Amino acid sequence: MSKSRKITNIYKSQFITYDLDGPEQPDITILNISYDLKRRKGWYVMRLEPGAETIAHVHEVNEEFLILEGELIEDDGTVLKPGDFVSYPKGTRHNSRTSTGCLLIGIDHDRV
Protein backbone atom coordinates (compact mmCIF):
# COMPACT_ATOMS: atom_id res chain seq x y z
CA MET A 1 0.00 0.00 0.00
CA SER A 2 1.36 3.40 -0.98
CA LYS A 3 1.67 5.83 1.93
CA SER A 4 2.16 8.78 -0.45
CA ARG A 5 -1.06 8.18 -2.36
CA LYS A 6 -3.70 10.91 -2.15
CA ILE A 7 -7.33 10.07 -2.87
CA THR A 8 -9.87 12.85 -3.41
CA ASN A 9 -13.52 12.02 -3.89
CA ILE A 10 -14.94 14.92 -5.91
CA TYR A 11 -18.49 14.12 -4.78
CA LYS A 12 -17.65 14.18 -1.04
CA SER A 13 -15.04 16.97 -0.87
CA GLN A 14 -15.56 20.60 0.16
CA PHE A 15 -15.54 23.07 -2.76
CA ILE A 16 -14.65 26.75 -2.17
CA THR A 17 -15.80 29.91 -3.93
CA TYR A 18 -13.99 30.47 -7.25
CA ASP A 19 -11.79 33.57 -7.51
CA LEU A 20 -8.96 32.71 -9.92
CA ASP A 21 -9.98 35.22 -12.61
CA GLY A 22 -10.64 38.23 -10.40
CA PRO A 23 -13.40 38.77 -7.84
CA GLU A 24 -15.12 35.88 -6.08
CA GLN A 25 -17.89 34.30 -8.09
CA PRO A 26 -20.30 32.73 -5.57
CA ASP A 27 -22.16 30.76 -8.26
CA ILE A 28 -18.90 28.97 -9.22
CA THR A 29 -16.97 26.74 -6.82
CA ILE A 30 -13.66 24.94 -7.15
CA LEU A 31 -12.01 21.90 -5.61
CA ASN A 32 -8.24 22.10 -5.71
CA ILE A 33 -6.81 18.69 -6.58
CA SER A 34 -3.20 19.72 -7.26
CA TYR A 35 -3.53 23.31 -8.49
CA ASP A 36 -0.57 25.54 -7.58
CA LEU A 37 -1.86 29.11 -7.16
CA LYS A 38 1.58 30.71 -7.67
CA ARG A 39 2.41 28.78 -10.85
CA ARG A 40 -1.26 28.71 -11.98
CA LYS A 41 -0.91 25.06 -12.99
CA GLY A 42 -2.43 21.76 -11.91
CA TRP A 43 -5.68 19.82 -11.59
CA TYR A 44 -8.99 21.20 -10.30
CA VAL A 45 -12.72 20.46 -10.35
CA MET A 46 -15.20 23.29 -11.00
CA ARG A 47 -18.91 23.37 -10.29
CA LEU A 48 -20.98 26.06 -12.00
CA GLU A 49 -24.51 26.61 -10.73
CA PRO A 50 -27.33 27.16 -13.27
CA GLY A 51 -26.94 30.66 -14.76
CA ALA A 52 -23.25 31.00 -13.81
CA GLU A 53 -20.82 32.69 -16.21
CA THR A 54 -17.04 32.89 -16.00
CA ILE A 55 -15.21 36.18 -16.40
CA ALA A 56 -13.52 36.47 -19.83
CA HIS A 57 -9.86 35.59 -19.37
CA VAL A 58 -6.66 34.83 -21.29
CA HIS A 59 -4.90 31.57 -20.52
CA GLU A 60 -1.31 31.96 -19.31
CA VAL A 61 -0.76 28.22 -19.94
CA ASN A 62 -2.62 25.46 -21.79
CA GLU A 63 -6.03 24.55 -20.35
CA GLU A 64 -7.84 21.25 -20.82
CA PHE A 65 -11.08 20.13 -19.25
CA LEU A 66 -13.62 17.31 -19.36
CA ILE A 67 -17.33 17.92 -18.85
CA LEU A 68 -18.63 15.43 -16.25
CA GLU A 69 -22.20 16.69 -15.70
CA GLY A 70 -24.51 19.30 -17.20
CA GLU A 71 -23.73 21.63 -20.10
CA LEU A 72 -21.27 24.44 -20.67
CA ILE A 73 -21.79 27.05 -23.38
CA GLU A 74 -18.67 28.68 -24.80
CA ASP A 75 -18.65 32.33 -25.90
CA ASP A 76 -18.89 31.27 -29.56
CA GLY A 77 -22.12 29.35 -28.83
CA THR A 78 -20.61 25.86 -28.77
CA VAL A 79 -22.52 23.67 -26.28
CA LEU A 80 -20.33 21.19 -24.40
CA LYS A 81 -21.93 18.09 -22.85
CA PRO A 82 -20.78 15.22 -20.62
CA GLY A 83 -17.86 13.41 -22.23
CA ASP A 84 -16.65 16.45 -24.21
CA PHE A 85 -12.92 17.06 -23.71
CA VAL A 86 -11.71 20.57 -24.56
CA SER A 87 -8.16 21.85 -25.14
CA TYR A 88 -7.29 25.55 -25.19
CA PRO A 89 -3.71 26.61 -26.03
CA LYS A 90 -1.81 29.25 -24.09
CA GLY A 91 -2.94 32.75 -25.09
CA THR A 92 -6.55 31.76 -25.77
CA ARG A 93 -9.20 34.23 -24.57
CA HIS A 94 -12.69 32.96 -23.74
CA ASN A 95 -15.47 32.72 -21.22
CA SER A 96 -18.13 30.11 -20.53
CA ARG A 97 -21.64 30.01 -19.11
CA THR A 98 -24.23 27.42 -18.19
CA SER A 99 -28.01 27.32 -18.10
CA THR A 100 -28.29 23.87 -16.53
CA GLY A 101 -25.28 23.84 -14.22
CA CYS A 102 -22.02 22.05 -14.95
CA LEU A 103 -19.34 19.95 -13.27
CA LEU A 104 -15.96 19.66 -14.97
CA ILE A 105 -12.44 18.51 -14.17
CA GLY A 106 -9.59 20.54 -15.63
CA ILE A 107 -5.85 20.97 -15.75
CA ASP A 108 -3.72 23.99 -16.58
CA HIS A 109 -0.24 23.00 -17.81
CA ASP A 110 2.74 23.78 -20.07
CA ARG A 111 2.94 20.46 -21.91
CA VAL A 112 1.90 20.29 -25.53
One Martini backbone bead per residue (centre of mass of N, CA, C, O) as a GRO file, in nm:
protein
  112
    1MET     BB    1   0.095   0.037   0.023
    2SER     BB    2   0.060   0.372  -0.036
    3LYS     BB    3   0.160   0.658   0.157
    4SER     BB    4   0.148   0.888  -0.093
    5ARG     BB    5  -0.134   0.865  -0.145
    6LYS     BB    6  -0.408   1.047  -0.302
    7ILE     BB    7  -0.754   1.084  -0.219
    8THR     BB    8  -1.029   1.226  -0.415
    9ASN     BB    9  -1.365   1.301  -0.365
   10ILE     BB   10  -1.570   1.501  -0.559
   11TYR     BB   11  -1.854   1.427  -0.396
   12LYS     BB   12  -1.718   1.481  -0.078
   13SER     BB   13  -1.592   1.750  -0.116
   14GLN     BB   14  -1.480   2.075  -0.051
   15PHE     BB   15  -1.581   2.360  -0.186
   16ILE     BB   16  -1.486   2.677  -0.323
   17THR     BB   17  -1.476   2.986  -0.405
   18TYR     BB   18  -1.430   3.144  -0.700
   19ASP     BB   19  -1.102   3.355  -0.784
   20LEU     BB   20  -0.893   3.334  -1.044
   21ASP     BB   21  -1.036   3.592  -1.234
   22GLY     BB   22  -1.085   3.760  -0.961
   23PRO     BB   23  -1.357   3.783  -0.832
   24GLU     BB   24  -1.581   3.645  -0.664
   25GLN     BB   25  -1.790   3.347  -0.753
   26PRO     BB   26  -2.063   3.210  -0.597
   27ASP     BB   27  -2.161   3.026  -0.866
   28ILE     BB   28  -1.856   2.925  -0.825
   29THR     BB   29  -1.668   2.626  -0.774
   30ILE     BB   30  -1.370   2.475  -0.611
   31LEU     BB   31  -1.139   2.195  -0.643
   32ASN     BB   32  -0.833   2.122  -0.518
   33ILE     BB   33  -0.600   1.892  -0.625
   34SER     BB   34  -0.304   2.044  -0.769
   35TYR     BB   35  -0.318   2.346  -0.752
   36ASP     BB   36  -0.095   2.619  -0.826
   37LEU     BB   37  -0.125   2.949  -0.762
   38LYS     BB   38   0.154   3.062  -0.853
   39ARG     BB   39   0.174   2.887  -1.135
   40ARG     BB   40  -0.107   2.810  -1.260
   41LYS     BB   41  -0.113   2.484  -1.196
   42GLY     BB   42  -0.328   2.206  -1.248
   43TRP     BB   43  -0.574   2.043  -1.074
   44TYR     BB   44  -0.944   2.063  -1.110
   45VAL     BB   45  -1.275   2.140  -0.984
   46MET     BB   46  -1.586   2.252  -1.131
   47ARG     BB   47  -1.879   2.441  -1.020
   48LEU     BB   48  -2.174   2.535  -1.195
   49GLU     BB   49  -2.437   2.710  -1.168
   50PRO     BB   50  -2.717   2.803  -1.272
   51GLY     BB   51  -2.619   3.095  -1.467
   52ALA     BB   52  -2.329   3.084  -1.486
   53GLU     BB   53  -2.027   3.302  -1.537
   54THR     BB   54  -1.739   3.365  -1.667
   55ILE     BB   55  -1.464   3.542  -1.689
   56ALA     BB   56  -1.290   3.684  -1.905
   57HIS     BB   57  -0.990   3.512  -2.033
   58VAL     BB   58  -0.637   3.450  -2.033
   59HIS     BB   59  -0.414   3.203  -2.104
   60GLU     BB   60  -0.096   3.126  -1.963
   61VAL     BB   61  -0.179   2.834  -2.029
   62ASN     BB   62  -0.281   2.537  -2.075
   63GLU     BB   63  -0.621   2.411  -2.129
   64GLU     BB   64  -0.808   2.135  -1.979
   65PHE     BB   65  -1.137   1.971  -2.018
   66LEU     BB   66  -1.406   1.777  -1.854
   67ILE     BB   67  -1.726   1.687  -1.889
   68LEU     BB   68  -1.948   1.542  -1.641
   69GLU     BB   69  -2.185   1.764  -1.604
   70GLY     BB   70  -2.393   1.897  -1.802
   71GLU     BB   71  -2.353   2.236  -1.936
   72LEU     BB   72  -2.143   2.424  -2.169
   73ILE     BB   73  -2.111   2.763  -2.288
   74GLU     BB   74  -1.953   2.916  -2.523
   75ASP     BB   75  -1.888   3.229  -2.669
   76ASP     BB   76  -1.958   3.080  -2.966
   77GLY     BB   77  -2.204   2.856  -2.877
   78THR     BB   78  -2.082   2.611  -2.778
   79VAL     BB   79  -2.197   2.290  -2.669
   80LEU     BB   80  -2.117   2.121  -2.376
   81LYS     BB   81  -2.091   1.777  -2.282
   82PRO     BB   82  -2.076   1.490  -2.161
   83GLY     BB   83  -1.738   1.392  -2.266
   84ASP     BB   84  -1.619   1.659  -2.328
   85PHE     BB   85  -1.301   1.755  -2.463
   86VAL     BB   86  -1.091   2.040  -2.390
   87SER     BB   87  -0.858   2.256  -2.578
   88TYR     BB   88  -0.641   2.526  -2.471
   89PRO     BB   89  -0.421   2.744  -2.562
   90LYS     BB   90  -0.204   2.954  -2.508
   91GLY     BB   91  -0.373   3.279  -2.527
   92THR     BB   92  -0.656   3.219  -2.481
   93ARG     BB   93  -0.982   3.366  -2.521
   94HIS     BB   94  -1.252   3.328  -2.273
   95ASN     BB   95  -1.593   3.214  -2.202
   96SER     BB   96  -1.845   3.078  -1.975
   97ARG     BB   97  -2.167   2.904  -1.957
   98THR     BB   98  -2.482   2.817  -1.775
   99SER     BB   99  -2.812   2.678  -1.743
  100THR     BB  100  -2.787   2.381  -1.582
  101GLY     BB  101  -2.510   2.328  -1.513
  102CYS     BB  102  -2.167   2.226  -1.397
  103LEU     BB  103  -1.915   1.961  -1.425
  104LEU     BB  104  -1.553   1.980  -1.400
  105ILE     BB  105  -1.230   1.876  -1.520
  106GLY     BB  106  -0.901   2.026  -1.480
  107ILE     BB  107  -0.603   2.160  -1.660
  108ASP     BB  108  -0.301   2.337  -1.608
  109HIS     BB  109  -0.034   2.368  -1.863
  110ASP     BB  110   0.274   2.324  -2.069
  111ARG     BB  111   0.208   2.095  -2.228
  112VAL     BB  112   0.162   1.951  -2.569
   0.00000   0.00000   0.00000
